[in-house]
Amino acid sequence: MTQEAVSKVINISKQTYYLKESGKRDFTLTEAKKLAKHFKTTVDDLFEK
């Protein structure tokens, strides 16, 4: 899935998504929940280090 497609899932710009994916910004809890729901996983599993 492209960064652009994922950014649309959580309703943010592609540039903002890049910053979050690269660790320069944090995902909000709402964004994390949307991603987890979309990928059919938990927030914990999604952000496991």
CNS distance restraints for C-alpha pairs under 8 A (distance, minus, plus):
assign (resid   1 and name CA) (resid   5 and name CA) 6.35 0.50 0.50
assign (resid   1 and name CA) (resid   6 and name CA) 6.81 0.50 0.50
assign (resid   2 and name CA) (resid   6 and name CA) 6.32 0.50 0.50
assign (resid   3 and name CA) (resid   7 and name CA) 5.98 0.50 0.50
assign (resid   3 and name CA) (resid  14 and name CA) 6.26 0.50 0.50
assign (resid   3 and name CA) (resid  17 and name CA) 6.91 0.50 0.50
assign (resid   3 and name CA) (resid  18 and name CA) 7.10 0.50 0.50
assign (resid   4 and name CA) (resid   8 and name CA) 6.34 0.50 0.50
assign (resid   4 and name CA) (resid  13 and name CA) 7.65 0.50 0.50
assign (resid   4 and name CA) (resid  14 and name CA) 5.13 0.50 0.50
assign (resid   5 and name CA) (resid   9 and name CA) 6.56 0.50 0.50
assign (resid   6 and name CA) (resid  10 and name CA) 6.77 0.50 0.50
assign (resid   6 and name CA) (resid  17 and name CA) 7.91 0.50 0.50
assign (resid   6 and name CA) (resid  35 and name CA) 7.93 0.50 0.50
assign (resid   7 and name CA) (resid  11 and name CA) 5.84 0.50 0.50
assign (resid   7 and name CA) (resid  12 and name CA) 5.21 0.50 0.50
assign (resid   7 and name CA) (resid  13 and name CA) 5.93 0.50 0.50
assign (resid   7 and name CA) (resid  14 and name CA) 5.51 0.50 0.50
assign (resid   7 and name CA) (resid  17 and name CA) 5.68 0.50 0.50
assign (resid   8 and name CA) (resid  12 and name CA) 6.24 0.50 0.50
assign (resid   8 and name CA) (resid  13 and name CA) 7.40 0.50 0.50
assign (resid   8 and name CA) (resid  14 and name CA) 7.98 0.50 0.50
assign (resid   9 and name CA) (resid  34 and name CA) 7.25 0.50 0.50
assign (resid   9 and name CA) (resid  35 and name CA) 7.19 0.50 0.50
assign (resid   9 and name CA) (resid  38 and name CA) 7.61 0.50 0.50
assign (resid  10 and name CA) (resid  31 and name CA) 5.60 0.50 0.50
assign (resid  10 and name CA) (resid  34 and name CA) 6.15 0.50 0.50
assign (resid  10 and name CA) (resid  35 and name CA) 6.86 0.50 0.50
assign (resid  12 and name CA) (resid  16 and name CA) 6.40 0.50 0.50
assign (resid  12 and name CA) (resid  17 and name CA) 6.62 0.50 0.50
assign (resid  13 and name CA) (resid  17 and name CA) 6.23 0.50 0.50
assign (resid  14 and name CA) (resid  18 and name CA) 6.21 0.50 0.50
assign (resid  15 and name CA) (resid  19 and name CA) 6.46 0.50 0.50
assign (resid  16 and name CA) (resid  20 and name CA) 6.33 0.50 0.50
assign (resid  17 and name CA) (resid  21 and name CA) 5.99 0.50 0.50
assign (resid  18 and name CA) (resid  22 and name CA) 6.00 0.50 0.50
assign (resid  19 and name CA) (resid  23 and name CA) 6.27 0.50 0.50
assign (resid  19 and name CA) (resid  24 and name CA) 5.07 0.50 0.50
assign (resid  19 and name CA) (resid  25 and name CA) 5.57 0.50 0.50
assign (resid  20 and name CA) (resid  24 and name CA) 5.74 0.50 0.50
assign (resid  20 and name CA) (resid  25 and name CA) 4.52 0.50 0.50
assign (resid  20 and name CA) (resid  26 and name CA) 5.46 0.50 0.50
assign (resid  20 and name CA) (resid  27 and name CA) 6.10 0.50 0.50
assign (resid  21 and name CA) (resid  25 and name CA) 7.85 0.50 0.50
assign (resid  27 and name CA) (resid  31 and name CA) 5.97 0.50 0.50
assign (resid  27 and name CA) (resid  32 and name CA) 6.15 0.50 0.50
assign (resid  28 and name CA) (resid  32 and name CA) 6.18 0.50 0.50
assign (resid  29 and name CA) (resid  33 and name CA) 6.11 0.50 0.50
assign (resid  30 and name CA) (resid  34 and name CA) 6.26 0.50 0.50
assign (resid  31 and name CA) (resid  35 and name CA) 6.22 0.50 0.50
assign (resid  32 and name CA) (resid  36 and name CA) 6.11 0.50 0.50
assign (resid  32 and name CA) (resid  43 and name CA) 6.08 0.50 0.50
assign (resid  33 and name CA) (resid  37 and name CA) 6.07 0.50 0.50
assign (resid  33 and name CA) (resid  42 and name CA) 7.81 0.50 0.50
assign (resid  33 and name CA) (resid  43 and name CA) 6.16 0.50 0.50
assign (resid  34 and name CA) (resid  38 and name CA) 6.09 0.50 0.50
assign (resid  35 and name CA) (resid  39 and name CA) 6.11 0.50 0.50
assign (resid  35 and name CA) (resid  43 and name CA) 7.87 0.50 0.50
assign (resid  36 and name CA) (resid  40 and name CA) 5.76 0.50 0.50
assign (resid  36 and name CA) (resid  41 and name CA) 4.98 0.50 0.50
assign (resid  36 and name CA) (resid  42 and name CA) 5.24 0.50 0.50
assign (resid  36 and name CA) (resid  43 and name CA) 5.38 0.50 0.50
assign (resid  36 and name CA) (resid  46 and name CA) 6.45 0.50 0.50
assign (resid  37 and name CA) (resid  41 and name CA) 6.32 0.50 0.50
assign (resid  37 and name CA) (resid  42 and name CA) 7.40 0.50 0.50
assign (resid  41 and name CA) (resid  45 and name CA) 6.56 0.50 0.50
assign (resid  41 and name CA) (resid  46 and name CA) 6.75 0.50 0.50
assign (resid  42 and name CA) (resid  46 and name CA) 6.11 0.50 0.50
assign (resid  43 and name CA) (resid  47 and name CA) 6.19 0.50 0.50
assign (resid  44 and name CA) (resid  48 and name CA) 5.83 0.50 0.50
